[in-house]
Amino acid sequence: MKIAIIGAGYVGLAAGYTLSKFGHDVTIFERDKEAGGLASGFKPAYRRGKDKNWEWKLEKAYHHLFQNDTDILSLCKELGIENKLLLKRPLTAIYQNGTISQFDSPSALFSFHGLSFGAKLQTACLLAFLKINPFWKPLEKITAASLFQTIGGKESWRVLWEPLLLGKFGPYKDSVPASWLWARVFKRTPRLYYFKGGFSICVHTLVQAIKKQQSSILLSTQVDTIVQEKNKFRVSYGGRSDVFDTVILTIPSPIACTIVPDFPKFYKDNLLSIPHLHAQTLILETDEPILEKTYWLNISNRSFPFLAVVAHTNFMDKKYYGGKHITYIGNYLPPDHPYLKMTKEQLLKIFMPYIRRLNPSFQLSAVSCQLFTAPFAQPVHTLNYSQKAPQFSTPIPGIFIANLDSIVPWDRGTNYAVKLGKDVAEYLIKSK
Ligand SMILES: Cc1cc2nc3c(=O)[nH]c(=O)nc-3n(C[C@H](O)[C@H](O)[C@H](O)COP(=O)(O)OP(=O)(O)OC[C@H]3O[C@@H](n4cnc5c(N)ncnc54)[C@H](O)[C@@H]3O)c2cc1C
């Protein structure tokens, strides 16, 4: 079968790898100049003088794997790159009331200053319930806000969780189902994996394996339209076109709706009713650390203009990044947010006073500052989301969809992207 896959993120690559393994003739189309999608990496341009070049690539958005991310870990084993995985236990903390407090274990919760003892007990009960309860379906019917307040208590909701959910989901904070929260807590492991060399190592190995199986990846090739032609599909890109027996869309749903004009209105309406946020990361490369020890800092003070600070070089050694400290400042933003139109210099100016509140002794010596925006990177789950999430088959037989929106109940992640890619490939093979 001649198959077109649109998008070379982890879903597209895993689907392409599986299908080409079964002997199908696969072409993967990728708009960007590199594969990897949301987990793709970069290195600053070659440097002369005192600034050393980076040895490793870095993801445009902070990335790590959990110990129970079994699908991607098995793929790494199959690809022979499990020896490229480093396992560490970096610190997670929360910024609240002017203090950074470790917040990643039961003992850290009980030594946390911002809550009364009763509120800590209630929070512990909620977290324990989410950690041991394997049944997420009933939790899809109630909101995270109501679960927090009934089991976790009103105090910890007001002090911790409400500001964090507001920071992540903005106007949608009260619609997010408890199953989303369950997935976050149930799945989390304190020890995390990262690739020696960055996630690009995994992407590069997958790309090589796909090519070895006689399939191709067309980079810097944006697909403009896909239209039906008899029992086949004409895929048009950059003034050229080619005909395929079947197509898999791994791109965000709003883009899928524009490039497949023949999708019926009811189908587009359902896909477009899923709200999405854009992810934005400002990456600072500095001589001094912004955070001393913490890897991941959640900001629960909503007067701050950002949600999370991720000090990558408190997870991986700074020697791989020219000896500089690498810190991500992260935000999830609705499509009309003014930050999405700003330059990195404008954002840094807004963020700087708040960075100094995290570390008053910090002097800015950012030798480099990079800004990345990932449109539609965070689908917002609403009540009973599993009924709304796109299934593999679409109303056009022969066109399949598997993207970030298809993942239920989990929040998106490369592990689920790998599973989704493999699953859609197997589904397609069975259905033909
Ligand atoms: C801020 C942030 C932090 C994250 N942290 C983690 C983490 O710590 N661990 C983890 O495992 N996951 C993390 N993720 C999630 C992870 O990156 C994604 O789940 C995964 O990479 C999604 O893969 P995908 O293939 O579904 O989509 P994508 O990676 O979005 O791939 C879709 C591809 O389609 C391409 N495309 C779009 N339109 C077209 C077109 N018209 N023609 C051709 N190509 C097109 C895009 O360029 C893109 O490469 C994070 C994501 C974000 C945004």
The ligand as a Gaussian input file, in Angstrom:
#p B3LYP/6-31G(d) Opt

LIG

0 1
 C        5.725000      22.585000      26.532000
 C        5.660000      21.102000      26.278000
 C        6.303000      20.217000      27.133000
 C        6.257000      18.855000      26.915000
 N        6.913000      18.014000      27.763000
 C        6.935000      16.695000      27.505000
 C        7.718000      15.813000      28.300000
 O        8.372000      16.221000      29.256000
 N        7.718000      14.489000      27.983000
 C        7.013000      13.982000      26.930000
 O        7.073000      12.788000      26.672000
 N        6.239000      14.797000      26.172000
 C        6.185000      16.124000      26.417000
 N        5.435000      16.952000      25.637000
 C        4.500000      16.381000      24.667000
 C        5.162000      15.817000      23.425000
 O        6.077000      16.734000      22.876000
 C        4.067000      15.518000      22.420000
 O        3.062000      14.723000      22.999000
 C        4.546000      14.760000      21.201000
 O        5.781000      15.244000      20.752000
 C        3.486000      14.934000      20.125000
 O        3.823000      14.255000      18.952000
 P        2.798000      14.301000      17.743000
 O        3.402000      13.505000      16.651000
 O        1.437000      13.933000      18.220000
 O        2.633000      15.823000      17.338000
 P        3.689000      16.892000      16.853000
 O        4.957000      16.707000      17.535000
 O        2.989000      18.212000      16.951000
 O        3.890000      16.528000      15.301000
 C        3.076000      17.003000      14.284000
 C        3.981000      17.401000      13.126000
 O        3.171000      17.813000      12.020000
 C        3.862000      18.837000      11.334000
 N        2.889000      19.544000      10.490000
 C        1.883000      20.382000      10.893000
 N        1.187000      20.807000       9.793000
 C        1.771000      20.227000       8.721000
 C        1.487000      20.262000       7.332000
 N        0.462000      20.966000       6.819000
 N        2.269000      19.546000       6.475000
 C        3.313000      18.785000       6.959000
 N        3.623000      18.732000       8.284000
 C        2.843000      19.419000       9.146000
 C        4.444000      19.663000      12.473000
 O        5.496000      20.484000      12.017000
 C        4.887000      18.589000      13.450000
 O        6.227000      18.212000      13.231000
 C        5.497000      18.343000      25.821000
 C        4.876000      19.223000      24.947000
 C        4.944000      20.587000      25.157000
 C        4.265000      21.530000      24.200000

